[in-house]
Amino acid sequence: MSDLWQQLTTDFPTEAIEWRIIKISEDNSQAQVKAQLYYQAVIDRLNQIGETNWSNRYMTILDNAIIAEIEINNTVKSHVSSLINPILDSTIIAQDAFVQAAEGFGIKATVEQKEHWVDYDSVTKMIIFEPDIVNKIEPLKPVQVTEAKSETKEVIDRLVERLGSEGLGLEAAKLLTEHGGYGENGDSAKQLYGKLRALLLAKSVATER
């Protein structure tokens, strides 16, 4: 039994951690975020003990809230989340409730549980740059330029994907080419992001006319 719980609660890599938006500032310029595990990362961890050794179910309460329940070896943990949320859709809310129920078993991100305020793009509905992840167990390491570039790349990738869905994939590709990819440094990456965002804004204005 102890081996099972140890297997479940083994530390997760930083790639399994996402930043969930929990609040938007009144001027829509910043978002408050917290670190949590990706839904799929929790599913994969649970499946390591065998798909027949755990189960889960969801229950809704008057369409206002959802309960996620997980059972492992006759032990049950659950979490209730409100479905009234202007930021997240019902599917994400249900998955978050599942992730937070799993935290009751110790299946969670072993990072500093601190809520951060970060820059937010109200047009793309995404945070612009993610906070640095501070691991509770390992000492804090200096942020390397390659790590910062990787995070910026992910942000730009999401925006490029959005532009592609809006029919602006070619224009986005031209901007990426002009900047030699994702930019040579943080300042260059921010300039690229600004141009990509302006492209999306121009599309939004044209659509409204």
N, C-alpha and C positions, 0 to 999 in steps of 0.2 A: 504493500500500500504506500509506504513512504517513497519507494522508487517512482510510483505513478505520479505522486504530487510533485516530486522533484523534477520529473520530466516535464510536467505541465508548467512549472514556474521558472524554468531556466530562462535566463535573460534573453531578450529579443535583440536582433541587430537594429541599428538606427533606420535601416531601410523599411522596417516593419512599422515605423511610427509616422503618423500624420498629424497635421495641425488642424483641429476642428474649430471653426468659427462659432463663438457662442454669443457674441454681442457686436453690434455695429454702433459707432459713435453717431451722435445726432446730426453731424454734418456729412456723414457717409465717407469720411476720409480715412478712418481707422477702424480696425476690427480687433476685438479681444479674442485670443485663441488659447487653446490648451492642447497639450500633447496627449495622444491616445493611440492605441494600436489600430492598424487597419483591420476591418472586419474579416477579410480573407486570411490575414495572419493568425487570427484567433481560431478560425475554422481549421486551418492547417495544423495548428498546435494540438487542438482537440483530437483531430484524426490520427495523430501520432500514437495515441493510446488505444486506437481501434474505434471504428465508426459505431460498433455495437456497444461500446462502453460509455457512451454519453448520448444524451438526447436533449431536445429543446422544443419549446412551443411558445406561441405568441397569443396574447389575449387582448382584445380592445375593450375599453370602458367607455360606452356611450359615444364612440367616435371622437372622444376628447383626449384619450391617453392610451398608451400601449404598454403592456407588460411583457417583458422577455424573460423566459425562465429556462435555466440550464440545469440538468441533473447529471451528476457523475457519482456512480457507486452509491445510490440512494441518498446522496446529499444534494440539496436543491438551493440554488442561489437565483435571485431575480432582481430586476430593476424596472422601475416605472418611468416612462418619459411622456411628456405632454406632446400631443399631436398638433397643438396650436403653436406653430413656429413660422415666422415670416421669412426665415433664412433657409431652412432645410425642408425637403419634401418628405413625405411619410415613409418612403423606403429607407432613406438615410437615417431618419429618426429611429425606425425599428432596428436597423443594424447597429446604431449607436447604443440602444438599450441592451442589445445582445452583448456588445463589447463590454459594457459597464457591468452586466451581470457576471461575465467571466472574471472581472476584476475581483469579485467576491471570493474566487478560488485562488487569487494571487496571480492570475494570468493578466499581467499588465506591463506597461512600459516602465522600466526601472530608471526613470529620469526624474529630474527635479519637477515636482508637480506645482508649477507656478504658471499663473495666467499672464499672458503678455499682450500688450497693445502693439499692433504693427500697422504699416500703411496698407490701405485697402482701396481697390479699384471698383467703384460702384457700377461701372459699365460692364466689366467682365465678371463681376461678383467674385473676385478672387483676391487673396492677399498678394501683395507685390513681392515681398521678401519674407522668408520664414525666419523665426528666431533660431539662434544656435541651440542645439540640443545639449543639455548638461546632464551627463550620466551620474547617477547617485553613487555608483560603485567605483567606476574608474575616475582617476583625477582628470580635471578639465585640461584638455590639450589646446595649444594655440591653434587658432583657425588658420588653415592653409589656404592659399589663393585658389588651389584646384578645387577645394571643397566649396568655397564661395561661388566659384564659377559654375559648379554642378547645380547648386540650388537655383542660381539665376537661369540656367539653361532650362530647368523644369518649368519655371514661371513663364519664360518666353515660349516654350513648347506649347503650353496650354493656350496661350494667347494666339499663337500661330494656328493651332487647331481650330480655335473659335473663328478666326479670320477665314480659314478654309471653308468652314461650314456656311459662311456668309458670302461665299463666292469671290473672296479676295486672296486666294491662295497664291496666285501669280505675283501680285503686288507685294505680299509678305515675303515671298522667296527673293524678290529683287532687293528688298531691304536687308535680308540676311546676307545676301551676296555682297552688298555694299559694305557691310560691317565685318566681312570676313568670317561669317558664322555668327557666333554669339558675343562677339566683342573681345578685344584683347585684355580688357580689365573691367573692374566694376563700373567705372564711369562710362566706358563705352557701351557696356551692357545696358545701363540705365537709359542712355541715349537711344539705343535700339528699341528698348521697351516703349519709350515715349513716342517714337515714330509709329510703332505698330499700334499703339493705343489710339493715336490720332487718326490712323487709317480706319479703325473700327468706329470711332466717334463720327467721322465724316460719313461713313455708311449709314449710321443711325440717324443722322440729321437728314440725309437724302431720303431715307425711307419714310420719315415723318412728314415730309412735304407732300 
